[in-house]
Amino acid sequence: MRNNKIMMIAGLASAGVLAIAGFVGVQGLGLTSTVNVYEYKLEKNEGRGSGLSDSGNAGEIGTVTKYKSLEEIVDSLDEGWGYKYVNVNGYNGKALAVAPSDEAYPDRGGVAYPDGKQATSYVTFYTKNSNGKVICAGSLKTHSNGHYFSMGKDGIIYIFTNHTYETYFLSSDGSELLHKDFIQDEEVNGKTVYWGYTKNRNTDKPAERDFTQEEYYEYIDRGRDAAKTVEIIVK
């Protein structure tokens, strides 16, 4: 019923083959190394995936950047890029959310202006770890028009897509975005089924289960009540 893909993202910097460009300005972030090996479960169904899937596939999660501070990233942003300092649940520190300009990456649906607000449907998070390294914790994409990067008062990140309900927090060291809740609809033999998992803490292990349609939409309704579109600063 579920076409799940397990993907191992290993450190490639020692082989000199990790090159991810274009996350900040026209010069790119200059990611230089990975800090760990992560296992990501990427949910796939007819091209569907989580808001974190593209980031996992790109191998950017947990990578060390060339920057010495979050402020240096902000200074490097080109005109039209957006940013916001945020406090994300699970991590006891400041995080930087960065949004690409539409001109830089049209396929990412960067900065938008719903109801006069400056918002984004694609956002990359950076943190500074205990060793003073600036880390890329991953990127989130809504995969649909009209849905924007949102957060609750408790620091939980909300990503609304056409086929998933997703919330996120950060790992305690700030090095990776983690699903808090993930519920997806899926077509099986002509019927729509709902499955996924929910977690209370960033240290909990996900335990998949089936959800009813009623439960799925209850989560979405509660999420929409709690989530507020994050207004970013555009350079």
HELIX and SHEET records of a PDB file:
HELIX    1   1 ALA A   13  ALA A   15  5                                   3    
HELIX    2   2 SER A   53  ALA A   58  1                                   6    
HELIX    3   3 LEU A   70  SER A   76  1                                   7    
HELIX    4   4 PRO A  106  ARG A  108  5                                   3    
HELIX    5   5 PRO A  114  GLY A  116  5                                   3    
HELIX    6   6 GLN A  213  ALA A  226  1                                  14    
SHEET    1   A 2 ASN A   3  ILE A   9  0                                        
SHEET    2   A 2 TYR A  38  LYS A  44 -1                                        
SHEET    1   B 7 SER A  33  THR A  34  0                                        
SHEET    2   B 7 THR A  63  VAL A  64 -1                                        
SHEET    3   B 7 VAL A 134  LYS A 141 -1                                        
SHEET    4   B 7 TYR A 122  LYS A 128 -1                                        
SHEET    5   B 7 ALA A  95  ALA A  99 -1                                        
SHEET    6   B 7 GLY A  82  VAL A  86 -1                                        
SHEET    7   B 7 ILE A 233  VAL A 234 -1                                        
SHEET    1   C 2 VAL A 111  ALA A 112  0                                        
SHEET    2   C 2 ALA A 119  THR A 120 -1                                        
SHEET    1   D 7 ARG A 209  PHE A 211  0                                        
SHEET    2   D 7 LYS A 191  THR A 198 -1                                        
SHEET    3   D 7 LEU A 177  VAL A 188 -1                                        
SHEET    4   D 7 THR A 164  LEU A 170 -1                                        
SHEET    5   D 7 ILE A 157  PHE A 160 -1                                        
SHEET    6   D 7 SER A 150  MET A 151 -1                                        
SHEET    7   D 7 LYS A 228  THR A 229 -1                                        
END                                                                             
